[in-house]
Amino acid sequence: MITMVGSLKGGSGKSTLTFNLALWLIRANRRVLVIDADPQATLSDVVDVRREEGFQPPVELMGSAALADPHFLRQYDETLIDVGTSDMEAMKRAISIADRILVPVPPSQADIWSAQRFIHFVESLVPGKTRPEIIGFINRADTNQAIRETSEAAAALVSLPGIRYLKPRIAARTVYRRSFSEGLAVFELEPRGKGTQEWNALAAALFPELL
């Protein structure tokens, strides 16, 4: 399966999500290829850190040129594509070959509007029968339950046509930034932490067939 992680808005946590998902899948004995098609190369940077530190298992990474050969990408069990708006040609190519698109949505009205525009963008590029499934979830949610913005954003995301909403949320926890900067997945750095519990719930929703 080819999964693109993308949106039209920066700062949504795409690279962190892709990195953690890759390692989760590798540990589930899947053969995984990661494509960094974002010129900012954040994902490439963290994979370099992981390689330099000698952490196992390694992450197999390629650049945007690999998008030109979908047949090669489908030789893997799972291909994950991290792509941003700074390379629109790569984004369009990724959308055209993806089986599904995962959209992390921070809890703000601006991000809901951006998700809606992204859905329309995908619909304008790909005919209905071949269109990839679009899946959204709340990323960087408030950890304080008294703050209603996260729940309000989730309700708005549920109501958007053209996107399948996943209930598991990833909160704005320091452990995600710490683990990413060290070249580790959140479940490697804090196996018993709340961040890992949240991550496992999201991964289970995305890949129930692996459980």
C-alpha positions as CSV (number, residue, x, y, z in Angstrom):
1,M,0.0,0.0,0.0
2,I,1.2,3.5,-0.8
3,T,0.2,6.0,1.9
4,M,0.9,9.7,1.4
5,V,1.1,12.0,4.5
6,G,0.2,15.5,3.4
7,S,-1.8,18.7,3.7
8,L,-1.7,22.2,2.3
9,K,-0.5,23.7,5.6
10,G,2.9,23.6,7.2
11,G,3.5,22.7,10.8
12,S,0.9,19.9,11.0
13,G,3.4,17.2,12.1
14,K,3.7,15.3,8.8
15,S,7.3,14.3,9.2
16,T,7.0,13.2,12.8
17,L,3.9,11.1,11.9
18,T,5.7,9.5,8.9
19,F,8.8,8.6,10.9
20,N,6.9,7.0,13.8
21,L,4.6,5.1,11.4
22,A,7.5,3.8,9.5
23,L,9.1,2.3,12.6
24,W,5.9,1.0,13.9
25,L,5.3,-0.9,10.6
26,I,8.9,-2.1,10.5
27,R,8.5,-3.6,14.0
28,A,5.3,-5.3,12.7
29,N,7.6,-7.1,10.2
30,R,6.5,-5.1,7.2
31,R,8.9,-4.2,4.5
32,V,8.7,-0.4,4.4
33,L,10.1,2.3,2.2
34,V,9.9,6.0,3.1
35,I,9.9,8.8,0.5
36,D,11.0,12.2,1.6
37,A,9.5,14.5,-1.1
38,D,9.6,17.6,1.0
39,P,12.4,20.0,0.1
40,Q,12.7,20.9,3.8
41,A,14.1,17.4,4.2
42,T,13.1,17.1,7.9
43,L,12.4,13.4,7.6
44,S,15.8,12.9,5.9
45,D,17.4,14.7,8.8
46,V,15.9,12.5,11.5
47,V,16.7,9.3,9.5
48,D,20.3,10.5,9.3
49,V,20.4,11.0,13.1
50,R,19.0,7.5,13.6
51,R,21.7,6.1,11.3
52,E,24.5,8.0,13.0
53,E,23.4,6.8,16.4
54,G,23.2,3.3,15.2
55,F,19.6,2.7,16.3
56,Q,17.9,-0.5,15.1
57,P,15.9,-1.2,13.0
58,P,17.1,1.2,10.2
59,V,14.6,3.1,8.1
60,E,15.0,2.8,4.3
61,L,14.6,6.2,2.7
62,M,14.6,7.6,-0.8
63,G,14.0,11.0,-2.4
64,S,11.2,12.4,-4.5
65,A,12.7,10.9,-7.7
66,A,11.3,7.5,-6.6
67,L,7.8,8.8,-7.2
68,A,8.3,8.4,-10.9
69,D,8.2,4.5,-10.6
70,P,5.0,3.4,-8.8
71,H,5.7,-0.2,-9.8
72,F,9.0,-0.1,-7.8
73,L,7.2,1.4,-4.8
74,R,4.6,-1.3,-4.8
75,Q,7.3,-4.0,-4.3
76,Y,7.3,-2.9,-0.7
77,D,4.6,-4.0,1.8
78,E,4.1,-0.3,2.7
79,T,5.4,2.9,1.1
80,L,5.1,6.1,3.1
81,I,5.4,9.5,1.3
82,D,6.1,12.7,3.2
83,V,5.4,15.7,1.0
84,G,4.8,19.4,1.5
85,T,3.5,22.3,-0.6
86,S,7.0,23.6,-1.3
87,D,7.2,21.0,-4.1
88,M,3.7,21.0,-5.7
89,E,4.8,18.7,-8.6
90,A,5.9,16.1,-6.1
91,M,2.7,16.5,-4.2
92,K,0.6,16.1,-7.4
93,R,2.6,13.0,-8.3
94,A,2.2,11.5,-4.8
95,I,-1.6,12.1,-4.9
96,S,-1.8,10.4,-8.3
97,I,-0.2,7.2,-7.1
98,A,-1.3,7.0,-3.5
99,D,-3.9,4.4,-2.3
100,R,-4.7,6.7,0.6
101,I,-3.8,10.1,2.1
102,L,-3.3,10.6,5.8
103,V,-4.0,14.2,6.9
104,P,-2.9,15.3,10.4
105,V,-5.1,18.2,11.5
106,P,-4.0,20.5,14.4
107,P,-7.0,21.8,16.4
108,S,-7.6,25.2,14.9
109,Q,-10.2,26.7,12.6
110,A,-7.4,27.6,10.1
111,D,-6.4,24.0,9.9
112,I,-10.0,22.8,9.4
113,W,-10.3,25.2,6.5
114,S,-6.9,24.0,5.1
115,A,-8.1,20.4,5.3
116,Q,-11.3,21.3,3.4
117,R,-9.2,23.0,0.7
118,F,-6.9,20.0,0.5
119,I,-9.9,17.6,0.0
120,H,-11.1,19.8,-2.9
121,F,-7.5,19.9,-4.3
122,V,-7.3,16.1,-4.3
123,E,-10.8,15.8,-5.9
124,S,-9.8,18.3,-8.6
125,L,-6.7,16.2,-9.5
126,V,-8.0,12.6,-9.5
127,P,-11.2,11.2,-11.0
128,G,-13.6,9.7,-8.5
129,K,-13.1,6.0,-9.2
130,T,-9.3,6.2,-8.8
131,R,-9.2,8.8,-6.1
132,P,-7.2,7.8,-3.0
133,E,-9.0,7.5,0.3
134,I,-8.5,10.6,2.5
135,I,-8.2,10.0,6.2
136,G,-8.0,12.7,8.8
137,F,-7.3,12.8,12.6
138,I,-6.6,15.5,15.2
139,N,-2.8,15.9,15.7
140,R,-1.2,18.1,18.4
141,A,-4.4,18.1,20.5
142,D,-4.6,20.0,23.7
143,T,-3.6,17.9,26.8
144,N,-5.9,20.1,29.0
145,Q,-9.4,18.6,28.8
146,A,-10.9,21.9,29.8
147,I,-9.8,23.4,26.5
148,R,-12.7,22.9,24.0
149,E,-10.8,23.8,20.8
150,T,-9.7,20.2,20.2
151,S,-13.2,18.7,20.5
152,E,-14.6,21.5,18.4
153,A,-12.0,20.9,15.7
154,A,-12.8,17.1,15.8
155,A,-16.5,17.8,15.4
156,A,-15.8,20.1,12.4
157,L,-13.5,17.4,10.9
158,V,-16.2,14.8,11.2
159,S,-18.6,17.0,9.3
160,L,-16.3,17.5,6.3
161,P,-17.4,15.5,3.2
162,G,-14.8,13.5,1.4
163,I,-12.6,12.5,4.4
164,R,-12.8,9.6,6.8
165,Y,-12.3,10.7,10.4
166,L,-10.2,8.6,12.9
167,K,-11.1,9.1,16.5
168,P,-7.7,8.5,18.1
169,R,-5.8,11.7,18.7
170,I,-2.2,12.6,19.1
171,A,-1.7,15.2,21.8
172,A,0.9,18.0,21.8
173,R,3.3,16.2,24.1
174,T,7.0,17.1,24.6
175,V,7.9,13.4,24.1
176,Y,7.2,13.6,20.4
177,R,9.7,16.5,19.9
178,R,12.3,14.9,22.1
179,S,12.1,11.4,20.5
180,F,12.1,12.9,17.0
181,S,15.2,15.0,17.7
182,E,17.0,11.9,19.0
183,G,16.2,9.7,16.0
184,L,13.7,7.6,18.0
185,A,10.1,6.8,17.7
186,V,7.9,7.8,20.6
187,F,7.4,4.2,21.6
188,E,11.1,3.6,21.6
189,L,11.9,6.5,23.9
190,E,9.0,6.1,26.4
191,P,7.4,2.6,25.8
192,R,5.0,3.0,28.8
193,G,4.2,6.7,28.3
194,K,0.9,8.4,27.4
195,G,2.3,9.4,24.0
196,T,3.0,5.7,23.2
197,Q,-0.6,4.8,24.2
198,E,-2.0,7.4,21.9
199,W,0.3,6.4,19.1
200,N,-0.6,2.7,19.4
201,A,-4.3,3.6,19.3
202,L,-3.8,5.6,16.1
203,A,-1.6,2.9,14.4
204,A,-4.2,0.3,15.3
205,A,-6.9,2.3,13.6
206,L,-4.8,2.8,10.5
207,F,-3.6,-0.8,10.2
208,P,-6.2,-3.1,12.0
209,E,-5.2,-6.0,9.8
210,L,-1.8,-6.2,11.5
211,L,-3.2,-6.7,15.0
